[in-house]
């Protein structure tokens, strides 16, 4: 047992931990005089039992005090087993692991893994920073490459210009001709720049219009959606069905239009082929005659078959009458349905009006005010005769009172001081009159003012009466027109006949217009082809190009002249002082006239004051 314990102790001391084990070994908690040893156990040294440890230490002391040093295996120290002496096993990685895997072991394992993860994270961060740096450099290099490409393009343009100039110089071209070409090209570039600016401004304007129209369209869509949400479920279902039908009809119309265009193109191709071949033209004429004769033959056969026996004719008439009665009944049902829908729509309209009155706000308030004014006008018209009689009676009473007061005033004036000059009295002469007489003297102008005001009110009443009569006449005319319209709508038979006639007329007009449209399209195609050919010829003509360039140059010169003319007119208006001079002289004359008038007024006032203060002489 001692030998085995000693060998085990030597194995524990000679074993060194590797990276795959617990990790870095830590020193002991106390200072030791011997060589430092690696601690890989728990609180017990090396994970060896105390007795074996003491025996191993005693043996180590007997051997010369070597601690933990390597030594060759001893035959005496080899353990004895059932199979004999066991050989010394070679060191392996399995012997490095801990014998006791406690908390510190797993904490060491976690620290090692955490360190590995931190190193991996640092590596990834460095790679990320390197990638970001490379991406930034790539953007910078790309921008530099674009700038270099633009510079190369500009240099290529300059090189082409210099090459052209060298070619002109080698061909002994005149410098004036080169300068003229340069000026011409500059004018063309300026004109193109103006056109581009105009097109850009037009595009901006169109974009603004499109945005405005889109906003209006969105508003209308929202309004329609709100109205649709306010409808009941049946109306919404009906709306959905009608919408699907409309989309289907539009799709059918589009397909028919495509088919019509294909047929028109095919007809045009056939006409071109017929125009080339006289035999085909003759065959087409004969085919048309054959079709006409065939139609006449079928019409004659139908007439012969239509006569038949009297019983057959009676049966056909009965069937026709039944069919007509069914159509009349169907039309009557449609009329009833239309009436019901009209009543329903009127009811919905009234509901919408009520909702609108609740939600309109300020508009609703204005509408109520107008309704109130209308009611007041109606009440005024109803009570106009009574009010007029009362006002006339009141005016007569006031007139009599005015006459009475004027007589009283005249009598009071007769009792005034005979020595006063009545004809020359004014506001300043009334100072010598007593307080009571002055009060009586001031009642006459007040009564006169009352009389004038009453006359003005009477005139206003006459104007209001005239306006009320005119409005009454217009209302009577509107009522008569509405009665006439009600008479027209009550007569359903006449209305049906007029609608049927109008429908037939519109169908005939539609047929005529369709024919006209086809003819117009053909004529338009021919004209477009001719116009394209003429434009191609003109574009190939050098004289036309010179004329176009001359017109553009003339337009540019006219624009410059117009701008210069406006500048000259503005400068002339700034330097023209004639109108300002006349205005100043007129203002001075008006000012002088005002001063003279004020001076004369002041002199007259001073004279009247002096006369009033001077003692009056009796007659």
LINCORWO-V734845 format. One record per residue. N is the residue number from 1. OMEGA is omega in degrees with one decimal (none if undefined). BURIAL is I if it has 9 or more other C-alpha atoms within 8 Angstrom, else O. Layout:
BEGIN
N:OMEGA:BURIAL, N:OMEGA:BURIAL
END
This chain:
BEGIN
1:179.6:O, 2:178.7:O, 3:178.9:I, 4:179.6:I, 5:178.5:I, 6:176.8:I, 7:179.2:I, 8:179.0:O, 9:177.9:I, 10:178.8:I, 11:179.6:O, 12:-178.8:O, 13:-177.6:I, 14:-177.4:I, 15:177.4:O, 16:-179.9:O, 17:176.8:I, 18:-177.2:O, 19:-179.1:O, 20:-178.0:O, 21:-174.8:I, 22:-176.3:I, 23:179.4:I, 24:179.6:O, 25:-179.9:I, 26:-179.3:O, 27:179.2:O, 28:-177.5:O, 29:179.7:O, 30:-178.8:O, 31:-180.0:O, 32:179.9:O, 33:-179.6:O, 34:178.2:O, 35:-179.0:O, 36:179.4:O, 37:-179.7:O, 38:179.9:O, 39:178.8:I, 40:-179.7:O, 41:176.8:I, 42:179.9:O, 43:175.6:O, 44:-172.7:I, 45:173.6:O, 46:-179.9:I, 47:-177.7:I, 48:177.8:I, 49:-176.5:O, 50:-178.0:O, 51:178.8:O, 52:-179.7:I, 53:179.8:I, 54:179.0:O, 55:179.5:I, 56:-179.9:I, 57:177.9:O, 58:178.2:O, 59:179.2:I, 60:176.9:I, 61:178.9:I, 62:-178.4:O, 63:177.4:O, 64:174.9:O, 65:176.6:O, 66:-176.9:O, 67:172.1:O, 68:-179.2:O, 69:179.0:O, 70:178.1:O, 71:-178.4:O, 72:179.9:O, 73:-180.0:O, 74:178.7:O, 75:-179.0:O, 76:-175.7:O, 77:-177.6:I, 78:-178.2:I, 79:179.6:O, 80:179.3:O, 81:178.1:O, 82:-179.1:O, 83:-179.6:O, 84:-179.9:O, 85:178.8:O, 86:178.5:I, 87:178.6:O, 88:-179.2:O, 89:176.8:O, 90:179.3:O, 91:177.9:O, 92:-179.4:O, 93:-179.8:O, 94:-179.6:O, 95:-177.8:O, 96:-175.6:I, 97:178.7:I, 98:175.7:I, 99:179.1:O, 100:-178.3:O, 101:-177.7:O, 102:-176.4:O, 103:-179.2:O, 104:178.1:O, 105:-179.0:I, 106:175.7:I, 107:174.9:O, 108:176.2:I, 109:179.8:I, 110:178.8:O, 111:179.1:O, 112:179.3:I, 113:178.9:O, 114:177.2:O, 115:177.1:O, 116:179.2:O, 117:179.0:O, 118:177.5:O, 119:179.2:O, 120:178.1:O, 121:177.4:O, 122:178.6:O, 123:179.5:O, 124:177.8:O, 125:177.3:O, 126:177.2:O, 127:178.2:O, 128:177.9:O, 129:178.6:O, 130:177.4:O, 131:177.6:O, 132:178.6:O, 133:178.2:O, 134:179.8:O, 135:176.3:O, 136:177.8:O, 137:179.1:O, 138:177.9:O, 139:179.1:O, 140:-179.9:O, 141:178.4:O, 142:177.5:O, 143:177.3:O, 144:179.0:O, 145:177.1:O, 146:178.1:O, 147:178.1:O, 148:178.2:O, 149:176.9:O, 150:178.6:O, 151:178.0:O, 152:178.8:O, 153:177.6:O, 154:178.1:O, 155:177.0:O, 156:176.7:O, 157:177.7:O, 158:178.6:O, 159:177.7:O, 160:177.5:O, 161:179.5:O, 162:177.2:O, 163:177.6:O, 164:178.8:O, 165:178.1:O, 166:177.4:O, 167:178.0:O, 168:179.5:I, 169:178.5:O, 170:178.5:O, 171:177.0:O, 172:177.5:O, 173:-179.1:I, 174:179.1:O, 175:178.4:O, 176:178.4:O, 177:178.5:O, 178:178.4:I, 179:177.5:O, 180:177.5:O, 181:178.9:O, 182:178.8:O, 183:178.9:O, 184:178.5:O, 185:177.7:O, 186:177.4:O, 187:178.4:I, 188:178.8:O, 189:178.3:O, 190:179.1:O, 191:178.9:I, 192:177.9:O, 193:176.9:O, 194:179.0:O, 195:179.2:O, 196:177.7:O, 197:179.1:O, 198:178.6:O, 199:178.3:O, 200:177.8:O, 201:177.9:O, 202:178.6:O, 203:177.8:O, 204:179.6:O, 205:178.7:O, 206:178.5:O, 207:177.2:O, 208:177.8:O, 209:179.5:O, 210:177.7:O, 211:179.5:O, 212:179.2:O, 213:177.3:O, 214:177.5:O, 215:177.8:O, 216:179.0:O, 217:176.9:O, 218:178.7:O, 219:178.5:O, 220:178.6:O, 221:177.8:O, 222:178.8:O, 223:178.1:O, 224:179.1:O, 225:177.3:O, 226:177.7:O, 227:179.2:O, 228:178.8:O, 229:-179.6:O, 230:-179.8:O, 231:177.3:O, 232:-174.2:O, 233:-180.0:O, 234:-179.9:O, 235:178.1:O, 236:177.2:I, 237:178.0:O, 238:178.3:O, 239:179.2:O, 240:178.5:O, 241:179.7:O, 242:178.9:O, 243:177.6:O, 244:177.3:O, 245:179.5:O, 246:177.8:O, 247:178.5:O, 248:178.7:O, 249:178.4:O, 250:177.7:O, 251:176.8:O, 252:179.2:O, 253:178.2:O, 254:178.2:O, 255:177.7:O, 256:178.6:O, 257:176.7:O, 258:178.3:O, 259:178.0:O, 260:178.2:O, 261:177.0:O, 262:178.7:O, 263:178.2:O, 264:177.6:O, 265:178.1:O, 266:177.6:O, 267:178.7:O, 268:178.0:O, 269:179.0:O, 270:177.2:O, 271:176.3:O, 272:177.4:O, 273:178.6:O, 274:179.8:I, 275:-179.7:O, 276:-173.0:O, 277:176.0:O, 278:-179.4:O, 279:178.4:O, 280:176.9:O, 281:179.0:I, 282:178.5:O, 283:178.7:O, 284:178.6:O, 285:179.1:O, 286:178.9:O, 287:177.2:O, 288:177.4:O, 289:178.7:O, 290:178.8:O, 291:177.9:O, 292:179.2:O, 293:178.5:O, 294:178.2:O, 295:177.1:O, 296:179.2:O, 297:179.5:O, 298:178.0:O, 299:178.9:O, 300:179.7:O, 301:178.1:O, 302:177.8:O, 303:179.3:O, 304:-179.6:O, 305:-177.2:O, 306:-178.2:O, 307:176.2:O, 308:-180.0:O, 309:176.7:O, 310:178.8:O, 311:178.1:O, 312:177.8:O, 313:178.6:I, 314:177.9:O, 315:178.3:O, 316:178.7:O, 317:178.2:O, 318:178.0:O, 319:179.4:O, 320:178.9:O, 321:178.0:O, 322:179.5:O, 323:178.5:O, 324:178.3:O, 325:177.4:O, 326:178.0:O, 327:179.1:O, 328:178.7:O, 329:178.0:O, 330:178.1:O, 331:177.9:O, 332:177.7:O, 333:177.2:O, 334:178.7:O, 335:178.1:O, 336:178.3:O, 337:179.4:O, 338:177.7:O, 339:178.5:O, 340:178.2:O, 341:178.9:O, 342:177.5:O, 343:178.6:O, 344:179.0:O, 345:176.0:O, 346:178.7:O, 347:177.3:O, 348:178.7:O, 349:176.8:O, 350:177.3:O, 351:177.8:O, 352:176.8:O, 353:178.2:O, 354:178.4:O, 355:179.2:O, 356:177.7:I, 357:179.0:I, 358:-172.8:O, 359:-172.6:O, 360:176.9:O, 361:-175.5:O, 362:178.2:O, 363:178.0:O, 364:178.7:I, 365:177.2:O, 366:179.0:O, 367:177.0:O, 368:177.8:O, 369:178.2:O, 370:177.1:O, 371:178.8:O, 372:177.1:O, 373:177.8:O, 374:177.7:O, 375:177.8:O, 376:178.7:O, 377:178.3:I, 378:177.9:O, 379:179.1:O, 380:178.9:O, 381:-179.6:O, 382:-177.7:O, 383:-175.5:O, 384:-177.0:I, 385:-179.5:O, 386:-180.0:O, 387:179.6:O, 388:179.3:O, 389:179.2:O, 390:179.8:O, 391:177.6:O, 392:177.9:O, 393:178.5:O, 394:178.8:O, 395:178.5:I, 396:177.9:O, 397:178.8:O, 398:179.0:O, 399:178.2:I, 400:178.2:O, 401:178.2:O, 402:178.7:I, 403:180.0:O, 404:180.0:O, 405:178.0:I, 406:176.3:I, 407:177.7:O, 408:179.0:O, 409:-179.9:I, 410:177.8:O, 411:177.8:O, 412:177.3:I, 413:-179.9:O, 414:-178.9:O, 415:-179.9:O, 416:180.0:O, 417:-177.8:O, 418:-177.5:O, 419:-178.9:O, 420:177.7:O, 421:-173.6:O, 422:-176.4:O, 423:-178.1:O, 424:-178.3:O, 425:175.7:I, 426:-176.9:O, 427:-179.1:O, 428:-178.5:I, 429:-177.6:O, 430:-178.6:I, 431:-179.9:O, 432:-178.9:O, 433:-179.9:O, 434:-177.4:O, 435:-179.2:O, 436:179.6:O, 437:179.3:O, 438:177.8:I, 439:178.3:O, 440:-179.0:I, 441:-178.8:O, 442:-179.4:O, 443:-178.3:O, 444:177.4:I, 445:178.8:O, 446:177.5:O, 447:177.4:I, 448:178.2:O, 449:176.7:O, 450:179.7:O, 451:-180.0:I, 452:179.7:O, 453:177.6:O, 454:177.0:I, 455:178.5:O, 456:177.6:O, 457:177.6:O, 458:177.1:O, 459:177.1:O, 460:177.5:O, 461:177.7:O, 462:178.4:O, 463:178.8:O, 464:177.5:O, 465:178.9:I, 466:178.3:O, 467:179.0:O, 468:177.6:I, 469:179.5:O, 470:178.1:O, 471:177.8:O, 472:177.7:O, 473:179.0:O, 474:177.3:O, 475:176.9:O, 476:179.0:O, 477:178.5:O, 478:178.6:O, 479:178.6:O, 480:178.5:O, 481:178.8:O, 482:175.9:O, 483:177.4:O, 484:179.0:O, 485:176.9:O, 486:176.6:O, 487:179.1:O, 488:-177.9:I, 489:177.4:O, 490:179.8:O, 491:-175.3:O, 492:-178.8:O, 493:178.7:O, 494:179.3:O, 495:177.1:I, 496:179.8:O, 497:-179.8:O, 498:178.4:O, 499:178.8:O, 500:177.3:O, 501:179.6:O, 502:178.9:O, 503:177.8:O, 504:178.5:O, 505:178.9:O, 506:176.7:O, 507:176.9:O, 508:177.9:O, 509:177.9:O, 510:178.6:O, 511:-179.6:O, 512:-179.2:O, 513:176.3:O, 514:176.4:O, 515:179.3:O, 516:179.2:O, 517:178.7:O, 518:178.9:O, 519:-179.5:O, 520:178.2:O, 521:177.8:O, 522:178.5:O, 523:179.4:O, 524:177.8:O, 525:178.9:O, 526:-179.8:O, 527:177.7:O, 528:177.4:O, 529:177.7:O, 530:179.9:O, 531:178.3:O, 532:178.9:O, 533:179.9:O, 534:178.7:O, 535:178.6:O, 536:178.1:O, 537:-179.9:O, 538:179.1:I, 539:177.4:I, 540:-177.8:O, 541:180.0:O, 542:-179.8:O, 543:178.5:O, 544:177.7:I, 545:177.2:I, 546:178.6:O, 547:179.3:O, 548:178.8:O, 549:178.6:O, 550:177.9:O, 551:178.3:O, 552:178.5:I, 553:178.2:I, 554:177.8:O, 555:178.2:O, 556:178.9:I, 557:178.2:O, 558:176.7:O, 559:177.9:O, 560:178.9:O, 561:179.6:O, 562:178.3:O, 563:178.3:O, 564:179.4:O, 565:176.9:O, 566:178.4:O, 567:179.6:O, 568:179.3:O, 569:178.8:O, 570:178.1:O, 571:178.6:O, 572:178.7:O, 573:178.8:O, 574:-177.7:O, 575:-178.6:O, 576:-176.8:O, 577:-177.4:O, 578:-179.9:O, 579:179.3:O, 580:178.9:O, 581:179.7:O, 582:179.5:O, 583:179.7:O, 584:178.9:O, 585:179.0:O, 586:178.3:O, 587:178.3:O, 588:179.4:O, 589:178.6:O, 590:179.3:O, 591:178.4:O, 592:178.6:O, 593:179.0:O, 594:178.5:O, 595:179.4:O, 596:-179.7:O, 597:179.1:O, 598:179.0:O, 599:179.2:O, 600:179.8:O, 601:179.6:O, 602:178.7:O, 603:179.1:O, 604:179.4:O, 605:178.8:O, 606:179.3:O, 607:-178.9:O, 608:178.3:I, 609:178.8:I, 610:179.1:O, 611:-179.6:O, 612:-179.1:I, 613:-179.2:O, 614:178.5:O, 615:-178.6:O, 616:178.9:O, 617:176.9:O, 618:-179.7:O, 619:none:O
END
